[in-house]
Amino acid sequence: MENQKAAQQTQSADIEGEGNHTADRRYREGVQRSVKDGKIEQHAEEAAEALDGPEGDALREAQEATRRGRPS
């Protein structure tokens, strides 16, 4: 019974309601760090290289799936 309660508490702690607030906060903090550190151009170049590289097709497929509302 104790293990069952602990598992339920862990599961409910992972559920954040509408949207994942933890992921949103991490994303926003990462964007702020990138802007503050002046790495926007560097990240843009890395993204362009990735699109031109071997993973380009998979990245474009993921982008298109996201546009259609489906996670990749």
Secondary structure as UniProt FT lines:
FT   HELIX           2..14
FT   HELIX           21..37
FT   HELIX           40..52
FT   TURN            54..55
FT   HELIX           56..67
FT   TURN            68..69
//
